[in-house]
Amino acid sequence: MTKIVTHKEGALDKYYIPALIVGLKVTLKQFYKTLFLGQSTTINYPEERREYSQRFRGEHFISVDPQKTENCTACYLCQTVCPADCITIVAGERPEDANPYGVKKEKRPVSFDIDALRCCFCGFCEEACPKDAIKLSRNYELATLNRETAVYDLDHLKREVKGRG
Amino acid sequence: MTLFDWSALALKILFVLGISFGMVPQLVWFERRGAAWMQARVGPNRVGIFGLMQPLADVIKLLSKESFIPAAASRFYYQLAPAISAIAPVAAMAAIPFGSFLIIGEHKVPLQIAQLDMGILAVLAFAGLEVYPIMLAGWASNNKYSMLGALRGSSQMVSYEIALGLALVSMLLIYGTLDLNTMVSYQDQSLLGFLPRWGVFLNPLACLIFLIAIFAETNRLPFDLPEGESELVAGYHLEYGAGKFALFFFAEYVAMMMASALYITIFFGGYALIPGTGWILNLFSTMLSPDMFQNLLALAQVASFIFKVGCMMFFFVWVRWTLPRFRYDQLMHLGWKLLFPIALVNLMAVALIIAWIGV
């Protein structure tokens, strides 16, 4: 049952005076709260940062093994699943001497480009990857000075990210 | 006038100008940070401690910009408008007393720049000039939005001046004088033994009407229709930039201060001491000579006047960030159909009461 509440308008309400006083009280209360109790909803951004969820999907990275070799085997699954079509992989063979695991990692990405301007940060690539190679970190500061820097190449993606950043 | 009088006058002018000009940056700062605090934000806090230098940075920015005049503008009036808008409220400030008097040697120095017997008329005359810069700026800019802002602004100010005048006349009947000093000394007594005999207690209705009217006169929210950012871009000062805009901006705050000073002088005891602080001064009455005590009293009065004006300015900011803007028909409805009749009835009631029982 919905309870219907009717507010009877008195003579004072017609001149909006009680409403005015209520409004002034609300702002004064908030003034006190922000100034003396520090209950501000905004923060001093570059110095203070908000704690985002562990599942936040930010800038991409490719995980590496202890020998700094990327885990990616250029299987093209991420490129296929990507709805924004922003991943471009060129596959190639890993030279014998650069492969510490013998046959284990013989295929490698010669180039691995992610166009961050197209990316919609859906995280499908992360889910599709069988090697847990491509991941999304928690870094959300992706602004660049030009379009070229917004296309991440393999060197940029292979940077060291602890945990999920 | 002797050399002493001239130098005293010059010092008083310097004092009033210094206080009112010096307070504008603090007000701008408080407007911005107070707004932030009321909206649960942090506000500008980068320039100087607590962001106190922010208004200075704003002024430097504005003054170092190119002073631009639109090609189709009427050059003379375009440049005249900000000048009038800055001068009028400062001139009105001259007639408002900010303390009783100092005794220096043989001389009695009244703490008021212009001792006028009909000071309130002088204040109103200069305050009434404030409608001209809005009209001139709106017309001379040759811009649709400016023109609309000017039309709104001038009709609003003329409409609310009527309610303001009637509320004021009812107070003049009670005080029986046009001299602001006499008004203050009338209010510097007690009413019924426990209240100060302030105008607000003698005639609260006139006080409320006057308050609403000065909000409209100074174009502050909820009556900032001449500027109306969301619909008129910036209203009458849309075509102004750089130093001329800074003058308009500055004038708005000086006008607020002048209006608060007048309001306080009429309704809140002017420079009369804040009730409950008199006993602190009386502690010194035996220690000091009568002349020195009068000087101390005058300084305390100046301090309490500035304090009262400060409270009023807080109220201005507080209201600005609480109330939304009126619609134009609502504004005219309030001015002509509510405030005007109420002020008239109030005036008649006050006149009848005074005729019956006297002041």
Interface residues (C-beta under 8 A of the other chain):
Chain A: Y15 L20 G23 L24 V26 T27 L28 Q30 F31 K33 T34 L35 Q39 S40 T41 T42 I43 N44
Chain B: G34 A36 W37 M38 Q39 A40 R41 V42 N45 W318 V319 W321 T322 L323 L338
